[in-house]
Amino acid sequence: MREAAGFVQQSASFALLCRVVTVQPGRLMHLDLATILILHPLSLTVGALCFLYLRFGSQRSHGLGKMAVASLVLAVASVLAGASEQGFVAYETWTYLTTIVTPVAYVLMLVGLSDVITEDRAGRLWWVLLVPVGIAVAALVTAFPLERLYRGAVFLICMGGFSAASAALVMWDPKRQRLTSRFGLAAAFGAKAVTAAVTFVALVLPDSVQMTPAAAFLVLILSQFAIAMFVLILVQERAEQRLIALTETDSLTGIRNRHWMMDRLPREAPVGSAYVIIDIDHFKQVNDRLGHLAGDEVLTSVAQAMTRHLGRNAILARMGGEEFGLYLPAATEADAVQAAEQLRLAIASLSIAHEGTPITVTLSAGVAVAPKTMSFTQLIGRADEALYAAKRGGRNRVVLARFESITHAMILPELDLAMAAKPA
């Protein structure tokens, strides 16, 4: 019994935690810490296997290989500490080795996590390697790894600091992706950071804070399993979002497509909702005269210009061919016409050239604002009729559909000059 307890007490993490609380051998076995300490490197190994599985299954998820290596290094360090009791490794060797290698693993984990979160190679974070370099120099100069108190303090500071930094990194969202798995992953890293902080306080102030090794290890094991699980969920969740975005994005122009727009339009248009149909003038002539590549360039330039003008949150989509749709959930007639007119002016000022040939682009728009609750199909129909009136009126203009009576069908004048420009 005492031999089993003595073996368990030589693991790196256990040695640190046992410095915090005095644990009798009988109580140790009662808490079944031997089983917990077996699970500790096992949880790290499982995490490494999960990261490797994702790494080879997803070409876009950079950093998973680094996270896998980091987890394996931490697992080997934990096993190495226990094996030293059997005489396979000298005490001085494993203490120095784990003191130097463990911070490197945490740096590797942080850099890999940054790659996963940003979907880019985070070369700018490699400066963090200065931390393990400093620890290594201090270890060789002062021989502090041979003192359990100092070795434990450095270990806990590294684990807590890098875990807290990882939690903050996960919550940082540079791409504004709505990934709910971020919260779980940040909480898992946060739990490790809190455990390290509490254990550190118990280490330096043993009379003020009590932390049992079993409890600390249990939190670490659960946190490591949770980190692997939430990284897996995050990568899968991001892949699903990317797949959905592909089905809702026009592959040529990069803006949303008809499917996305129709999904967001209500069945009934409430009072004050507006729909604008926008059509590029004489687009067929561009294709016939300069070729379809020129037409594609015009479509892309117009779509991107409208997106820049309206903002990314605008409900704008390419509905097909040279036609675009814009939905304004709450707008007066003046607001809707003004929005369409500003788009018309922005497109008219575009400078587009294909293989050195300048291309003049204008657009026509039909605007319909619901005077009462009506089906959206009817509202789109009214906007379409207004667009044809703009075409008949000479193009390069905005026409507003007039509702003479909210109880009768709309009467559309042949040409509405409101906010209209002279024909190009």
Secondary structure, 3 states (H helix, E strand, C coil): CHHHHHHHCCCHHHHHHHCCCCCCHHHHHHCCHHHHHHHHHHHHHHHHHHHHHHHHHCCCCCCHHHHHHHHHHHHHHHHHHHHHHHCCCCHHHHHHHHHHHHHHHHHHHHHHHHHHHHCCCCHHHHHHHHHHHHHHHHHHHHCHHHCHHHHHHHHHHHHHHHHHHHHHHHHCCCCCCCCCHHHHHHHHHHHHHHHHHHHHHHHHCCCCCCCCHHHHHHHHHHHHHHHHHHHHHHHHHHHHHHHHHHHHECCCCCCEEHHHHHHHCCCEECCCCEEEEEEECCHHHHHHHHCHHHHHHHHHHHHHHHHHHHCCCCEEEEEECCEEEEEECCCCHHHHHHHHHHHHHHHHCCCEEECCEEECCCEEEEEEECCCCEEHHHHHHHHHHHHHHHHHCCCCCEEECCCCCCCCCCCCCCCCCCCCCCCC
